[in-house]
């Protein structure tokens, strides 16, 4: 969309600035096993949330979809959370999804996740 490279964390940080300059409120770039880079109009300094390490991933298919689903859930349900926390939780949910085979069948339910993920 910006025409800028976004293969590395540093490249993404440059692209985030471009999106802020054209008026985007929140920008999130997912990088698979390298995590997520994001910024917002309220916090213009780019942040990097590393992906959780998974010892023996089974199937990464759909992990990005799980991230977006979890992020959408957090944005709708936890309005008082910081963007950083919402992204960190979404990364955790995506990491949980790669421990099982399949796409929708690997999507964890809220009861399958660490109970501390949504508290404190």
C-alpha positions in Angstrom: 0.0 0.0 0.0 2.8 2.5 0.9 5.2 1.0 -1.6 7.8 0.8 1.2 9.5 -2.5 2.1 8.1 -4.2 5.2 10.2 -7.4 5.5 12.1 -6.5 8.7 11.2 -4.8 12.0 13.2 -1.7 11.0 11.6 -1.4 7.6 8.2 -1.7 9.2 9.0 1.1 11.6 9.7 3.3 8.6 6.4 2.3 7.0 4.5 3.1 10.2 5.7 6.7 10.0 4.4 7.0 6.4 1.0 5.7 7.5 0.9 8.2 10.4 1.8 11.0 8.0 -1.2 10.2 5.8 -3.6 10.3 8.7 -4.0 6.7 9.9 -5.0 6.4 13.6 -3.6 2.9 14.3 -1.2 0.9 12.2 -0.3 -2.7 12.8 2.0 -4.8 10.7 2.3 -8.5 11.4 5.6 -10.3 10.7 4.8 -13.9 11.5 7.4 -15.4 13.7 9.0 -12.0 14.1 6.0 -10.6 15.9 4.1 -7.3 15.3 5.2 -3.7 14.8 2.7 -1.0 15.6 2.1 2.7 16.2 -0.9 5.0 16.7 -1.6 8.7 16.4 -1.6 8.9 20.2 1.8 7.1 20.6 3.8 7.8 17.4 6.9 5.9 18.6 6.8 2.6 16.8 6.7 -0.5 19.1 7.7 -4.1 18.4 5.9 -7.0 20.2 8.0 -10.1 19.6 6.1 -13.3 18.8 6.0 -15.8 21.6 8.4 -18.7 21.1 6.7 -22.0 20.5 9.1 -25.0 21.0 7.4 -27.3 18.5 4.9 -25.5 16.3 2.5 -28.0 14.6 0.8 -25.8 12.0 1.1 -22.0 11.4 -1.8 -21.9 9.0 -4.3 -19.4 10.1 -2.1 -17.8 12.9 -2.5 -14.4 11.3 -6.3 -14.8 11.2 -6.3 -15.8 14.9 -4.2 -12.7 15.7 -6.7 -10.5 13.9 -9.7 -12.2 15.6 -8.1 -11.9 19.0 -7.3 -8.3 18.4 -10.8 -7.5 17.3 -12.1 -9.2 20.4 -9.8 -7.2 22.6 -10.6 -3.9 20.9 -14.3 -4.5 21.3 -14.3 -6.0 24.8 -11.4 -4.3 26.7 -11.6 -0.7 25.8 -9.6 0.3 28.9 -6.6 -1.8 27.9 -3.6 -0.2 26.1 -3.0 -1.0 22.5 0.2 -2.6 23.6 -1.6 -5.0 25.9 -4.2 -5.8 23.3 -1.5 -6.7 20.8 0.5 -8.7 23.4 -2.6 -10.8 24.2 -3.4 -11.3 20.5 0.1 -12.6 19.9 -0.4 -15.0 22.8 -3.6 -16.3 21.3 -2.0 -16.7 17.9 0.9 -18.6 19.5 -1.6 -21.0 21.1 -3.2 -21.6 17.7 0.0 -23.0 16.2 0.2 -25.8 18.7 -2.6 -27.7 16.9 -3.2 -28.7 13.3 -5.8 -27.1 11.1 -7.2 -23.7 10.7 -10.5 -23.1 12.5 -10.0 -26.3 14.5 -6.7 -24.9 15.9 -8.3 -21.6 17.1 -8.3 -21.7 20.9 -11.4 -20.9 22.8 -11.1 -18.5 25.7 -11.3 -21.4 28.2 -8.3 -23.1 26.6 -6.1 -20.0 27.1 -4.1 -19.1 30.2 -6.6 -17.7 32.6 -4.1 -14.9 33.5 -4.1 -13.7 29.9 -7.3 -11.7 30.3 -6.9 -10.6 34.0 -4.5 -8.3 35.8 
